């Protein structure tokens, strides 16, 4: 698996993606500096961008490093983003579970643009490729409260 | 002819005769010798003529004065008589006129009084007749007016009753509508309150595992519905 896909696999949310692209940009700035750049600093930037230490060959080959950075950034920017609204702050594990679900459903690596909105009570609101789906508990309740006849019968005293 | 005119004519006549005489004397004047005699005769004759003329003039003046006096007396007598006649006539006329006026006035007053009496009687009759006519006319009109008023009152009553009924119906309808609107608004408010309460209760009562399960269930449902 190449470096770009490894990086993408570790991204869960759009915030992670933005942070990763920022790391790549920081690394690119160091690469374009003269050869006097400290190797330790370069390694730290690489570690932040790719999640592992830079190997010696790549460290001395600025051109190859630059190409890797560009390829990785292009790949990350091409990733599919799914908008997801939840009523609670999800745990890391649950985010990974969601990411896995979307990758299986869509057949590609995705990042989640997560919005936390407690007013939806529960469930989820999805936006994908311009389509919108509201499976929130609030929407279900609103729909139920639109059925006045049903609610009226509920308001009647039990016999 | 007045006395002055007579005297003037006499004087002129004597003067003309004197002039003629002088002319004749001059034409047929005698010789130097006789001239003195003739002159003396002529002077004598002239003196005589003048004397005669003076005498005649004096007579004329005397007669004229007498005539004047006579005329004055006559005029005075005539004037007095005329004045007396006029006075008597005027007095008589005044007396007659006064009598006539008094008579006429009395008669006029009597006529006027009679006319007034007649007029009064006529007016009395006319007033009485008019009163009767007016009474009859008024009674008729009042009856007619009374009937019309009765009709109008009946019509207005009917109209009012109809309007009241219509208004009552409208009010009933409006009341029903308001009741319905209030009932619906109340229902809506109840549902809104219920929805809010339900959301709050649900939001607080759902634990993390239930939340996660709700999300997974929703995603599975979306997958089944080919959302992705």
Interface residues (C-beta under 8 A of the other chain):
Chain A: X86 X87 X88 X90 X91 X94 X97 X98 X101 X102 X105 X106 X118 X119 X121 X122 X123 X124 X126 X128 X131 X133 X135 X136 X137 X138 X141 X142 X145 X148 X151 X152 X155
Chain B: X187 X190 X191 X192 X194 X195 X198 X199 X202 X203 X206 X208 X210 X211 X212 X214 X215 X216 X217 X218 X219 X221 X222 X223 X225 X227 X228
